[in-house]
Amino acid sequence: MLERERVIDNPLNEKGNNNKPKSVKHNAVLATILSIIFAGCGQIYNRRFFKGIVFIILEIAFIMTCGDFINLGIWGIRTLGTIQGVDHSIFLLVYGLISIIMLVFVVAFYILNVKDARKQAKLIAQGWEPPGLRESIRIGYDRSFVYWLTVPGFTLLIFTVLLPLLFAISLAFTNYDLYNSPPRNLLDWVGIENFTQLISVPIWKDTFFSVFSWTIIWTLVATSLQIILGLFLALLANDSRIKFKKLIRTILILPWAVPGFVSILIFAAMFNNDFGTINRDIIIPLFGGDGIPWLSDPFYTRIVLILIQTWLGYPFIFALFSGVLQSVSKDWYEAAEVDGATRWQKFRNITLPHVLFATAPLLIIQYTTNFNNFNVIYLFNEGGPAVQGQNAGGTDILISWVYKLTFETNNYSMAAAISLIIGLLVSVFAIFQFRRTSSFKQEGKI
Protein backbone atom coordinates (compact mmCIF):
# COMPACT_ATOMS: atom_id res chain seq x y z
CA MET A 1 0.00 0.00 0.00
CA LEU A 2 2.82 2.37 0.90
CA GLU A 3 4.61 1.58 -2.35
CA ARG A 4 1.40 2.26 -4.33
CA GLU A 5 1.04 5.70 -2.68
CA ARG A 6 4.62 6.54 -3.57
CA VAL A 7 3.98 5.61 -7.18
CA ILE A 8 0.88 7.79 -7.42
CA ASP A 9 2.52 10.77 -5.70
CA ASN A 10 5.34 10.70 -8.25
CA PRO A 11 3.88 11.77 -11.61
CA LEU A 12 6.85 10.33 -13.45
CA ASN A 13 5.99 6.85 -12.19
CA GLU A 14 2.21 7.04 -12.12
CA LYS A 15 1.97 3.96 -14.30
CA GLY A 16 4.12 2.03 -11.90
CA ASN A 17 7.02 1.85 -14.40
CA ASN A 18 10.32 1.80 -12.52
CA ASN A 19 12.37 2.25 -15.68
CA LYS A 20 13.81 5.67 -16.44
CA PRO A 21 11.28 7.49 -18.64
CA LYS A 22 12.30 8.43 -22.14
CA SER A 23 12.10 12.05 -23.28
CA VAL A 24 9.48 12.88 -25.89
CA LYS A 25 8.95 15.89 -28.09
CA HIS A 26 6.46 18.10 -26.31
CA ASN A 27 6.53 21.93 -26.26
CA ALA A 28 5.89 23.45 -22.81
CA VAL A 29 5.91 26.99 -24.25
CA LEU A 30 3.11 26.09 -26.67
CA ALA A 31 1.07 24.58 -23.83
CA THR A 32 1.56 27.77 -21.83
CA ILE A 33 0.47 30.01 -24.73
CA LEU A 34 -2.59 27.89 -25.44
CA SER A 35 -3.67 27.98 -21.78
CA ILE A 36 -3.29 31.77 -21.80
CA ILE A 37 -5.36 32.16 -24.96
CA PHE A 38 -8.21 30.08 -23.54
CA ALA A 39 -8.33 28.11 -20.32
CA GLY A 40 -8.19 24.38 -20.95
CA CYS A 41 -6.52 24.50 -24.35
CA GLY A 42 -3.13 23.80 -22.81
CA GLN A 43 -4.54 20.82 -20.94
CA ILE A 44 -6.03 19.39 -24.13
CA TYR A 45 -2.66 19.81 -25.83
CA ASN A 46 -1.21 17.82 -22.92
CA ARG A 47 -3.81 15.09 -23.57
CA ARG A 48 -5.58 15.85 -20.28
CA PHE A 49 -8.88 15.96 -22.15
CA PHE A 50 -11.28 15.76 -19.20
CA LYS A 51 -9.57 18.56 -17.28
CA GLY A 52 -9.29 20.66 -20.43
CA ILE A 53 -12.96 20.27 -21.29
CA VAL A 54 -13.96 21.20 -17.73
CA PHE A 55 -11.79 24.34 -17.85
CA ILE A 56 -13.21 25.34 -21.25
CA ILE A 57 -16.78 24.87 -20.02
CA LEU A 58 -16.06 26.94 -16.91
CA GLU A 59 -14.62 29.83 -18.91
CA ILE A 60 -17.43 29.80 -21.48
CA ALA A 61 -20.06 29.66 -18.72
CA PHE A 62 -18.38 32.54 -16.88
CA ILE A 63 -18.21 34.71 -20.00
CA MET A 64 -21.83 34.03 -20.94
CA THR A 65 -23.32 34.51 -17.48
CA CYS A 66 -21.08 37.14 -15.88
CA GLY A 67 -19.52 39.04 -18.77
CA ASP A 68 -22.18 41.76 -18.99
CA PHE A 69 -22.38 42.10 -15.21
CA ILE A 70 -18.62 42.55 -14.85
CA ASN A 71 -18.59 45.05 -17.70
CA LEU A 72 -21.33 47.04 -15.95
CA GLY A 73 -19.58 46.74 -12.61
CA ILE A 74 -16.21 47.98 -13.84
CA TRP A 75 -17.88 50.88 -15.65
CA GLY A 76 -19.97 51.66 -12.59
CA ILE A 77 -17.13 51.70 -10.06
CA ARG A 78 -15.07 53.85 -12.41
CA THR A 79 -17.75 56.46 -13.16
CA LEU A 80 -20.35 55.96 -10.36
CA GLY A 81 -22.96 56.71 -13.01
CA THR A 82 -23.45 59.40 -15.62
CA ILE A 83 -27.21 60.16 -15.69
CA GLN A 84 -28.84 61.66 -12.60
CA GLY A 85 -32.09 60.05 -11.57
CA VAL A 86 -31.33 56.96 -13.63
CA ASP A 87 -27.95 55.65 -12.49
CA HIS A 88 -27.75 54.73 -8.81
CA SER A 89 -24.18 55.31 -7.65
CA ILE A 90 -24.44 53.04 -4.60
CA PHE A 91 -25.70 50.11 -6.63
CA LEU A 92 -23.00 50.68 -9.23
CA LEU A 93 -20.36 50.80 -6.50
CA VAL A 94 -21.55 47.48 -5.07
CA TYR A 95 -21.69 45.92 -8.55
CA GLY A 96 -18.14 47.13 -9.14
CA LEU A 97 -16.82 45.65 -5.91
CA ILE A 98 -18.47 42.32 -6.65
CA SER A 99 -17.00 42.42 -10.15
CA ILE A 100 -13.52 43.05 -8.76
CA ILE A 101 -13.85 40.13 -6.35
CA MET A 102 -14.99 37.88 -9.19
CA LEU A 103 -12.11 39.04 -11.37
CA VAL A 104 -9.65 38.22 -8.60
CA PHE A 105 -10.98 34.65 -8.59
CA VAL A 106 -10.80 34.52 -12.38
CA VAL A 107 -7.19 35.73 -12.38
CA ALA A 108 -6.29 33.17 -9.72
CA PHE A 109 -8.00 30.45 -11.76
CA TYR A 110 -6.16 31.53 -14.91
CA ILE A 111 -2.81 31.53 -13.12
CA LEU A 112 -3.42 28.01 -11.83
CA ASN A 113 -4.55 26.95 -15.30
CA VAL A 114 -1.36 28.25 -16.92
CA LYS A 115 0.92 26.81 -14.24
CA ASP A 116 -0.82 23.43 -14.48
CA ALA A 117 -0.49 23.29 -18.27
CA ARG A 118 3.17 24.33 -18.23
CA LYS A 119 4.09 21.95 -15.43
CA GLN A 120 2.46 18.93 -17.00
CA ALA A 121 3.87 19.80 -20.44
CA LYS A 122 7.37 19.67 -18.95
CA LEU A 123 6.60 16.32 -17.32
CA ILE A 124 5.32 14.91 -20.61
CA ALA A 125 8.48 16.12 -22.33
CA GLN A 126 10.43 14.09 -19.77
CA GLY A 127 8.46 10.96 -20.59
CA TRP A 128 5.57 11.04 -18.15
CA GLU A 129 2.33 9.55 -19.46
CA PRO A 130 -0.94 11.17 -18.31
CA PRO A 131 -3.26 8.83 -16.35
CA GLY A 132 -6.58 7.64 -17.73
CA LEU A 133 -9.92 9.30 -17.19
CA ARG A 134 -10.95 7.24 -14.16
CA GLU A 135 -7.58 7.65 -12.48
CA SER A 136 -7.59 11.40 -13.22
CA ILE A 137 -10.99 11.80 -11.59
CA ARG A 138 -9.90 9.85 -8.54
CA ILE A 139 -6.68 11.85 -8.11
CA GLY A 140 -8.51 15.14 -8.69
CA TYR A 141 -11.16 14.21 -6.13
CA ASP A 142 -8.56 13.27 -3.52
CA ARG A 143 -6.63 16.48 -3.96
CA SER A 144 -9.60 18.87 -4.16
CA PHE A 145 -11.91 17.32 -1.56
CA VAL A 146 -10.74 19.61 1.25
CA TYR A 147 -11.19 22.67 -0.96
CA TRP A 148 -14.78 21.72 -1.79
CA LEU A 149 -15.50 21.57 1.93
CA THR A 150 -14.13 25.06 2.55
CA VAL A 151 -15.66 26.78 -0.51
CA PRO A 152 -19.13 27.47 1.05
CA GLY A 153 -17.70 28.99 4.22
CA PHE A 154 -15.10 30.95 2.29
CA THR A 155 -17.73 32.34 -0.07
CA LEU A 156 -19.96 33.33 2.85
CA LEU A 157 -16.99 35.04 4.49
CA ILE A 158 -16.29 37.06 1.37
CA PHE A 159 -19.82 38.39 0.97
CA THR A 160 -20.53 38.98 4.68
CA VAL A 161 -17.17 40.37 5.79
CA LEU A 162 -14.95 41.35 2.88
CA LEU A 163 -17.60 42.98 0.67
CA PRO A 164 -19.08 45.24 3.42
CA LEU A 165 -15.54 46.17 4.48
CA LEU A 166 -14.58 47.14 0.93
CA PHE A 167 -17.86 49.06 0.57
CA ALA A 168 -17.19 51.07 3.75
CA ILE A 169 -13.63 51.82 2.63
CA SER A 170 -14.89 52.93 -0.78
CA LEU A 171 -17.45 55.32 0.73
CA ALA A 172 -14.62 57.10 2.58
CA PHE A 173 -13.36 58.37 -0.78
CA THR A 174 -16.72 59.64 -2.08
CA ASN A 175 -18.96 62.65 -1.34
CA TYR A 176 -21.94 60.64 -0.08
CA ASP A 177 -23.97 62.71 2.39
CA LEU A 178 -27.51 63.95 3.04
CA TYR A 179 -27.32 66.64 0.36
CA ASN A 180 -25.66 64.45 -2.24
CA SER A 181 -27.39 61.09 -2.17
CA PRO A 182 -28.47 58.84 -5.04
CA PRO A 183 -30.51 58.34 -7.09
CA ARG A 184 -31.36 62.06 -7.15
CA ASN A 185 -27.65 62.93 -7.33
CA LEU A 186 -24.61 61.05 -8.50
CA LEU A 187 -21.64 60.39 -6.28
CA ASP A 188 -18.12 61.39 -7.20
CA TRP A 189 -14.72 60.08 -6.19
CA VAL A 190 -13.11 62.82 -4.07
CA GLY A 191 -9.89 61.10 -3.09
CA ILE A 192 -8.63 62.00 0.39
CA GLU A 193 -10.78 65.12 0.69
CA ASN A 194 -12.75 63.69 3.63
CA PHE A 195 -9.54 62.97 5.51
CA THR A 196 -8.08 66.41 4.84
CA GLN A 197 -11.28 68.03 6.13
CA LEU A 198 -10.81 66.24 9.44
CA ILE A 199 -7.56 68.10 10.01
CA SER A 200 -8.19 71.36 8.12
CA VAL A 201 -11.85 72.48 8.39
CA PRO A 202 -12.29 74.10 11.88
CA ILE A 203 -15.49 72.34 12.96
CA TRP A 204 -14.25 68.94 11.80
CA LYS A 205 -10.75 69.47 13.17
CA ASP A 206 -11.90 70.63 16.61
CA THR A 207 -14.42 67.81 16.86
CA PHE A 208 -12.04 65.12 15.63
CA PHE A 209 -9.17 65.95 17.97
CA SER A 210 -11.52 66.43 20.92
CA VAL A 211 -13.28 63.11 20.33
CA PHE A 212 -10.05 61.30 19.52
CA SER A 213 -8.27 62.51 22.69
CA TRP A 214 -11.27 61.54 24.86
CA THR A 215 -11.41 58.13 23.14
CA ILE A 216 -7.77 57.48 24.07
CA ILE A 217 -8.29 58.65 27.66
CA TRP A 218 -11.48 56.62 27.96
CA THR A 219 -9.81 53.48 26.61
CA LEU A 220 -6.69 53.66 28.78
CA VAL A 221 -8.25 54.85 32.05
CA ALA A 222 -11.47 52.80 32.03
CA THR A 223 -9.77 49.58 30.94
CA SER A 224 -6.79 49.98 33.28
CA LEU A 225 -9.07 50.65 36.23
CA GLN A 226 -11.18 47.56 35.61
CA ILE A 227 -8.03 45.44 35.24
CA ILE A 228 -6.48 46.86 38.42
CA LEU A 229 -9.70 46.41 40.40
CA GLY A 230 -10.22 42.89 39.06
CA LEU A 231 -6.65 41.91 39.95
CA PHE A 232 -6.89 43.46 43.42
CA LEU A 233 -10.14 41.65 44.25
CA ALA A 234 -8.82 38.37 42.80
CA LEU A 235 -5.74 38.61 45.04
CA LEU A 236 -7.91 39.26 48.08
CA ALA A 237 -10.32 36.43 47.29
CA ASN A 238 -7.40 34.07 46.70
CA ASP A 239 -5.61 34.92 49.95
CA SER A 240 -5.36 31.93 52.26
CA ARG A 241 -6.39 34.04 55.27
CA ILE A 242 -9.77 34.93 53.72
CA LYS A 243 -12.75 32.81 54.79
CA PHE A 244 -16.02 32.24 52.91
CA LYS A 245 -14.22 32.52 49.59
CA LYS A 246 -17.04 30.98 47.55
CA LEU A 247 -19.55 33.47 48.92
CA ILE A 248 -17.22 36.40 48.33
CA ARG A 249 -16.51 35.31 44.76
CA THR A 250 -20.22 34.90 44.08
CA ILE A 251 -20.97 38.41 45.35
CA LEU A 252 -18.11 39.98 43.41
CA ILE A 253 -19.19 38.42 40.15
CA LEU A 254 -22.86 39.48 40.47
CA PRO A 255 -22.48 42.62 38.26
CA TRP A 256 -21.62 40.24 35.43
CA ALA A 257 -24.92 38.40 35.90
CA VAL A 258 -27.00 41.49 35.08
CA PRO A 259 -27.21 42.44 31.37
CA GLY A 260 -24.96 45.40 30.67
CA PHE A 261 -27.58 47.60 29.03
CA VAL A 262 -29.87 47.18 32.06
CA SER A 263 -27.11 48.30 34.43
CA ILE A 264 -26.30 51.28 32.21
CA LEU A 265 -29.92 52.45 32.12
CA ILE A 266 -30.18 52.10 35.91
CA PHE A 267 -27.03 54.16 36.37
CA ALA A 268 -28.39 56.78 33.95
CA ALA A 269 -31.47 57.14 36.15
CA MET A 270 -29.42 57.21 39.37
CA PHE A 271 -27.18 60.01 38.09
CA ASN A 272 -29.98 62.10 36.59
CA ASN A 273 -29.50 65.77 37.50
CA ASP A 274 -33.11 66.33 38.58
CA PHE A 275 -34.53 63.13 40.07
CA GLY A 276 -31.49 60.85 40.37
CA THR A 277 -30.96 59.24 43.73
CA ILE A 278 -27.29 60.25 43.82
CA ASN A 279 -28.13 63.96 43.90
CA ARG A 280 -31.46 63.76 45.69
CA ASP A 281 -30.57 61.35 48.50
CA ILE A 282 -26.80 61.77 48.89
CA ILE A 283 -25.26 64.95 47.45
CA ILE A 284 -27.96 67.51 48.28
CA PRO A 285 -28.66 66.30 51.89
CA LEU A 286 -24.94 66.22 52.70
CA PHE A 287 -23.60 69.26 50.83
CA GLY A 288 -26.67 71.29 49.87
CA GLY A 289 -27.06 73.22 46.64
CA ASP A 290 -28.54 71.81 43.47
CA GLY A 291 -26.32 68.74 43.31
CA ILE A 292 -23.67 67.83 40.75
CA PRO A 293 -24.50 68.23 37.01
CA TRP A 294 -23.69 64.64 36.15
CA LEU A 295 -25.35 64.71 32.74
CA SER A 296 -24.86 68.34 31.70
CA ASP A 297 -21.16 68.86 32.42
CA PRO A 298 -18.79 66.82 30.23
CA PHE A 299 -16.20 66.55 33.02
CA TYR A 300 -18.57 64.88 35.49
CA THR A 301 -20.21 62.77 32.78
CA ARG A 302 -16.82 61.37 31.77
CA ILE A 303 -15.98 60.50 35.37
CA VAL A 304 -19.27 58.65 35.77
CA LEU A 305 -18.76 56.78 32.48
CA ILE A 306 -15.32 55.59 33.58
CA LEU A 307 -16.73 54.42 36.94
CA ILE A 308 -19.62 52.62 35.23
CA GLN A 309 -17.29 50.84 32.82
CA THR A 310 -15.07 49.83 35.73
CA TRP A 311 -18.12 48.37 37.47
CA LEU A 312 -19.25 46.52 34.36
CA GLY A 313 -15.82 45.26 33.33
CA TYR A 314 -14.12 44.14 36.52
CA PRO A 315 -16.14 40.89 37.07
CA PHE A 316 -14.73 39.31 33.91
CA ILE A 317 -11.18 40.33 34.86
CA PHE A 318 -11.79 39.09 38.41
CA ALA A 319 -12.99 35.68 37.18
CA LEU A 320 -10.11 35.48 34.72
CA PHE A 321 -7.42 36.31 37.27
CA SER A 322 -9.01 34.08 39.91
CA GLY A 323 -8.67 31.08 37.63
CA VAL A 324 -5.07 31.91 36.75
CA LEU A 325 -4.08 32.42 40.38
CA GLN A 326 -5.28 28.92 41.19
CA SER A 327 -2.59 27.54 38.86
CA VAL A 328 0.33 29.34 40.49
CA SER A 329 2.34 26.76 42.41
CA LYS A 330 2.58 27.35 46.16
CA ASP A 331 6.10 25.93 46.04
CA TRP A 332 7.27 29.11 44.33
CA TYR A 333 6.01 31.25 47.21
CA GLU A 334 7.51 28.91 49.79
CA ALA A 335 10.87 29.07 48.02
CA ALA A 336 10.61 32.88 47.91
CA GLU A 337 9.87 32.99 51.65
CA VAL A 338 12.93 30.87 52.32
CA ASP A 339 14.98 33.40 50.38
CA GLY A 340 13.54 36.21 52.50
CA ALA A 341 11.31 37.79 49.84
CA THR A 342 8.74 40.32 51.00
CA ARG A 343 5.07 40.18 50.06
CA TRP A 344 5.59 42.87 47.41
CA GLN A 345 8.58 41.04 45.93
CA LYS A 346 6.57 37.83 45.67
CA PHE A 347 3.76 39.68 43.94
CA ARG A 348 6.08 41.52 41.53
CA ASN A 349 8.32 38.57 40.62
CA ILE A 350 5.94 35.60 40.82
CA THR A 351 2.26 36.51 40.77
CA LEU A 352 2.18 39.41 38.34
CA PRO A 353 4.43 37.89 35.60
CA HIS A 354 2.50 34.62 35.73
CA VAL A 355 -0.88 36.34 35.54
CA LEU A 356 0.11 38.70 32.73
CA PHE A 357 1.74 35.92 30.70
CA ALA A 358 -1.43 33.83 30.82
CA THR A 359 -3.93 36.65 30.27
CA ALA A 360 -2.11 39.23 28.10
CA PRO A 361 -4.05 38.45 24.88
CA LEU A 362 -7.39 38.80 26.67
CA LEU A 363 -6.29 42.02 28.34
CA ILE A 364 -5.33 43.44 24.95
CA ILE A 365 -8.79 42.54 23.71
CA GLN A 366 -10.25 44.48 26.64
CA TYR A 367 -8.48 47.63 25.46
CA THR A 368 -9.56 47.21 21.85
CA THR A 369 -13.13 46.44 22.95
CA ASN A 370 -13.39 49.57 25.10
CA PHE A 371 -11.95 51.63 22.26
CA ASN A 372 -15.17 50.81 20.40
CA ASN A 373 -17.46 50.47 23.43
CA PHE A 374 -20.58 52.03 21.97
CA ASN A 375 -23.08 50.69 24.51
CA VAL A 376 -21.93 52.54 27.61
CA ILE A 377 -21.38 55.85 25.86
CA TYR A 378 -24.66 55.96 23.97
CA LEU A 379 -27.04 54.33 26.45
CA PHE A 380 -25.93 56.48 29.39
CA ASN A 381 -26.28 59.93 27.83
CA GLU A 382 -26.22 59.46 24.04
CA GLY A 383 -22.71 60.88 23.96
CA GLY A 384 -23.87 64.18 25.49
CA PRO A 385 -23.85 66.86 26.63
CA ALA A 386 -23.62 69.03 23.53
CA VAL A 387 -20.46 71.07 23.00
CA GLN A 388 -20.53 74.43 21.26
CA GLY A 389 -18.60 74.55 17.98
CA GLN A 390 -18.54 70.76 17.57
CA ASN A 391 -20.80 68.26 15.84
CA ALA A 392 -20.22 65.57 18.48
CA GLY A 393 -21.19 65.36 22.13
CA GLY A 394 -18.84 65.95 25.03
CA THR A 395 -18.54 62.24 25.80
CA ASP A 396 -18.76 60.84 22.29
CA ILE A 397 -15.99 58.46 21.34
CA LEU A 398 -15.10 57.79 17.73
CA ILE A 399 -17.55 54.92 17.24
CA SER A 400 -20.52 56.81 18.74
CA TRP A 401 -19.61 59.82 16.63
CA VAL A 402 -19.66 57.57 13.56
CA TYR A 403 -23.12 56.37 14.59
CA LYS A 404 -24.43 59.94 14.80
CA LEU A 405 -22.87 60.89 11.49
CA THR A 406 -24.51 57.86 9.88
CA PHE A 407 -28.01 57.81 11.36
CA GLU A 408 -28.59 61.39 12.52
CA THR A 409 -26.85 63.62 9.96
CA ASN A 410 -26.50 61.06 7.12
CA ASN A 411 -22.91 62.05 6.42
CA TYR A 412 -21.96 58.61 5.19
CA SER A 413 -18.65 59.46 3.54
CA MET A 414 -17.21 61.17 6.60
CA ALA A 415 -18.49 58.36 8.84
CA ALA A 416 -16.74 55.86 6.57
CA ALA A 417 -13.52 57.89 6.70
CA ILE A 418 -13.56 57.92 10.50
CA SER A 419 -14.40 54.21 10.57
CA LEU A 420 -11.37 53.54 8.40
CA ILE A 421 -9.21 55.49 10.85
CA ILE A 422 -10.68 53.48 13.74
CA GLY A 423 -9.93 50.20 11.98
CA LEU A 424 -6.33 51.22 11.30
CA LEU A 425 -5.76 52.38 14.87
CA VAL A 426 -7.18 49.21 16.41
CA SER A 427 -5.27 46.98 13.99
CA VAL A 428 -1.94 48.73 14.57
CA PHE A 429 -2.41 48.66 18.35
CA ALA A 430 -3.42 44.99 18.40
CA ILE A 431 -0.60 43.88 16.10
CA PHE A 432 1.99 45.89 18.04
CA GLN A 433 0.86 44.54 21.41
CA PHE A 434 0.53 40.95 20.21
CA ARG A 435 4.07 41.05 18.82
CA ARG A 436 5.36 42.29 22.18
CA THR A 437 3.38 39.80 24.26
CA SER A 438 5.43 36.98 25.74
CA SER A 439 2.65 34.43 25.37
CA PHE A 440 2.78 34.85 21.58
CA LYS A 441 6.55 35.05 21.36
CA GLN A 442 6.92 31.72 23.12
CA GLU A 443 3.95 29.84 21.66
CA GLY A 444 6.25 27.96 19.28
CA LYS A 445 8.48 26.86 22.14
CA ILE A 446 5.79 25.22 24.25
N, C-alpha and C positions, 0 to 999 in steps of 0.2 A: 504493500500500500504506500509506504514511504517512497519507494523507488518510482511508483507511478506518479505521485505528486511532484517529484523532482522533474520528471519528464515533461509534465504538462506545464510547469512553471517556466521551463526553458523553451522558448519558441523555436530554437534551432533544432530541438529534439522532440518536437511535439508528436511526431509519428513513432517515436520510440526507436529511431535509428541511431545507433551509437557510432556509426561511421562518420568521418569528417565530411560535412556537406560540401558539395561542389558548387562553385560560383556559377551563376547564370547571368545572362544579359538582361538587366532590368534597370530602367532609368528612374532614380529617385527624384531627380529634378522635375521630370515630366509628371510624376505622380503629385508632386507638390503644386505645380502650376495648375493641373487639372482640378485639384481639391480647392484651390483658391478661386478658380473660375466658377465652379458650382460644387457645393458640398456633395460628397459621395462619388464624384467622378474619379477621384484618385483611388478610392477604395475599389471601384469596379476595375480600374486599370490593374490593381493589385490582385484581382480575382477574388476579392472579398465581396461577392455579389449581394449577399443578404444585407450586410452592413451598408454597402453603397446605396442600395435601393431604399433602405430605411432613411438614410441621410437625405437623399433626393426628395423623398416624399415629405419629410419634415420641412425642408426649405421651401418647396412649392406650396405646402399648406400654409406656412408662415407668410409668404408673400401674398397669397390670395386672400387670407383672412385678416392680416394685420397691416398690410402695406399702406392702405389708405389711411388707417388710423394713425400710424406712425408719421406719415407725411403731414397729416393735420396737426399732430402733436408737436412736431418739430417746428412747423410754421407758427403754431400758437404760442409756444414758449419763447420764440424769437421775437414775435411782434406784439403778443398779448391782444391781438385783434386789431382791426382796421376800421370797422363800421360801428359807430355808437348805436346802441339800442338793438343791435343784431348780434354782434360778437360779445360773448361773455368772457371777460379776461380771466376770471377765476377758474372757470371750466377749462379754458385753453391752457392755463398753467398746470392744472392737474393732468390733463391729457399729455402735455409735454413731459412732465415728470415720469408718468407711466411709460411713455414712449422711450425715454432715456434708459429706464430700468430694463425694458425689454431689449433695447439695443445692446446693453451691457451683456445680457445673457446670450444674444446672438453672436456678439464678438467672441465671447468665451467659447461658445459652441464651434465657431469657425476656426478658432485657434487650435482647439482640440482636434478638429477634423483634419486640419493641415498637418499637425504634428503626428497624428495617427497614420495618415497616408505616407508621409515621408519616412517614418520609422519602419513601417512594414515593408515599404519598397526597398529600403536598405537591407532588411532581413532576407527578402526574396532574392536580392542580388547576391547574397552570401550563400544561397542554397536552401533557405527555409521554404517549406511547402505549407501553404495555408490549410487549416483544418477544414473538414467538411461542414455542411450546414448544421447538422445536429450537434456536432462538437462545438461549433462557433456559438450556437445558442446557449449551450450549457455553460461555456466559459464566460460568455457575456452576462448571463444571469448570475453566476457566482460572484463576478466582480462588481456588478451594479446593484445587487440586492440591497446593500446598506444605504445606497444613495436613494433608491426608491422609497425607503422607509422615512428618510429625512426630508424628502421633497415637500410633502404637505405642510409640515411644521415650518420649514424654511420659507415657503411661499407665504404662509400666514404672517410670519415675522416681517417679511418685506412690506406687505400691504397694511399692517397694523402699527408698525414701528418706524420703518425706514421712510415710507412714503409720507406720513404726517410730519416727520422730522424735516424732510427735504422741503415740504410745502411751507412749513414755518420759517425755515431759513430763506426760502425764496421771497416770502412776503417782506422780509426785512430790507430787501433791496428794491421795493416798489413804493408807490405813493397811495396805498390803499387806506383810505380813511372815510369818515362819515360823509364828507363833501365830495369825495371822488370814489364812488363805489359803482361797480357794474350791476346790471347791464346798462344803466343810464349813461355812465361814463366808462371810458376805457382806462385801464391801468397803464403805467409806464414804468420802465426800469430806470431807477434814479441812482443806481450805484450805492455809494456810501453816504449819501446825503442824510439819511436818518441818523447815522452814527455821528456825523459832524454836527448835526443840530443838538445832540445831547451835550456837546462840550463847547458850543459856540452861541446858540440862541439863549438869552438870559433866563427865560422861564424854564426851559428844558435843562439848562446847565445847573441852575440853583436847585431844582427839584432832584435831578439825578444824583448830584454829589451829596445832598442832604439825605436822600433815601439810601444811597449806597453806604454812607458812613454809619447810619443807624443800623443797617442790615449787618454790617461787620460787627458792630458793638453788640447787637442783639445775639448774634450767633456765638461769639466768643464768651460773653458774660453769662448768658442764660445756660448754655451747654456746660460751661466749666462749673457753674454753681451746682447744677444737678449732678454732675459727676462727683464733685467734692462731697456734696451732702450724701449721695448714695454710698460712696466709699466710707465716709465717717460712720454712718449708721450700720453698714455691714461689719466694720471693725468692732463696733460696740456689741452688736448682736452675736458676733463670733467669739467674743471674749469668754474665757473659761470661767470667769468670776460672775458672769451674768446668769441669773436664773430665769425660768419661764421663757426660754428662747423661742419656742414654737409660737407662743402667744404674742410675743413681741414682734416676731417676723410677720405674723398674720396681720397685726395692726398696721405695721409699717407699709405693707404692700396693698392695703385697702384702696388708696387713691387710684391704683391701677385697675381695680375692679369696676370702677365707675366709668362709663363712656366719657371720653375726653370732651366732646362738645357739650355734654350735660354739665360737667364741672365748669367749663368756661362760661356758659350762660348763667350759672349760679353765681360765679364770681362777678360777672358783669352787673347783676342785680345787687350784690352786696356792696360793690364800690360805686353805686350810682350816687351822683352828687346830691340829689334831692331826697330820695327815700331809702338809700342804701343803709344797711345796718351798721356798716363801719363808721360812717359819719354820724348817724342818728343815735346810736347806742354806745359808741365808744369815744369818738373824737370830740363831738360837741359837748357831752356831759363832763368830760375831763378837762378840755382846754377852752371851751366856749367858741364863740364866733359862728361862722357859717360852715365850718368843716373844711376839708381839703378838696380842691377841685380835681378829683381823680380822673374824670373823663373829659375835662375841658382844658387842662394844662398838659402839653406834651411831656413835660418832665416827669410829672407824677404818673401819667398813663404808662410811660415806658418802664418806670420802676415796678408798677403793678404787673405789667406783662412779663417782666423777667421773673418776678416772684411766682406768678401763676405757672409759667413754664417749668420753673424749678420744682414746684409741687407736682406737676403732671409727669415730669420726666425722671424724677429720682427713683420711683419704685422699680423701674426696669433696671436701672444701674445697680440698685441695692440687691435685687435678685441675682443679677449677673455676678457681681462681686462676691456675694454670699456663697454661690456655688464654687467659684474659683478658690476662695479662701479655704474651703473644705479640703481641697487637694494639696494644700501646702503641708509638707511633712513637718511634724512636730520635732523630728530629730534635728532639723536645721536650727530651730530656736533653742533647743537644748545645747547644741554645740556652740551657738553664739553666746549663751549664758555662761558656759564654761570659759569662754574667751573673755568674759567681762563686758560684753556688749550691753549698751543701754537699751531702753525700750525704743527710743527714737532711731538708734542705729539698726536695730532689728527690723523696724518698719521700713527704713530707707534702703537697706541692703538686701532684705529677704522678701518682705511682703510686697512692697510697691513694685519692684522689678518683675516679680512673678505674676502679679495681677495685670500689669500693663502688657506684658508679653502675651498673655492669654486673651486679653480683651481689646487690644489696640485696634484691630479692624472694626469691631463693633462701635468703639468710641469714635472713630473717624466717621462712621456712618451717622452717629448722633449729631456731629457738627454739620455734615452736609444736609441732614434732614431738617435741622433747625434753620439752616440758611434759606430753605424754601417752606418754612412752617406757616402755611397760609391760615390754618384753622384758628390758632390762638389770636393772631393779629386781627382777622376779619370778624370773628364771632364776638370778640370782646367789645370792640368799639368801631368796627368797620374801618380800621386804619386811621381813625380820627384822633384828635380834633383837626379841623381845617387849619391850614397855614397860609397866611397872606403871601401872595406872589409865587405860589407853587400850585401845581396841579395834582399833588398827592397829599395825603394826610400826614399829620405829625408823627404817627407811629407806623406808617406804611413801610413795609420792606419791599424789595424788588418784585417779588412774586405777587403780592397784593396790589402793587401799583400796576403790574401787567394786567391783572384781572380788571381793574377799574378802566384802564385804557381800552380793553377789549369789549367789555359789556356795558360800560357806562358812557364812554365818549366815542366808542367805535373807531379808535385810532389803531387799526390793525397792524399797519406797517411799523409804527413805533413800538407797539407791544411786541412784535416779532423781533425787532432789533434788540430790545432789552432782554427778551428771552434767550436770544443767542448769546448775549453777554453773560447771562446767568449760567447757561450751559457750559461755556468756556471756563468760567471761574470755578464752578464746582468740579469740572473734569480735571483742571490743572491742580487744584487743591487735593483732590482724591489721589491722583497719580503720584504727586509729590510725596504725600504722607505715606501711601502704601509702599513706595520705594524706600522710604526711610524706616519703615516699621520692621522690627527684628523678626517678628513672626513670619513675615513674607521673605525676608532675606534668608532665613534658615529652613524654609519649608522643604527645600531639596536635600537637606542634610539629615532630616528626621528618618 
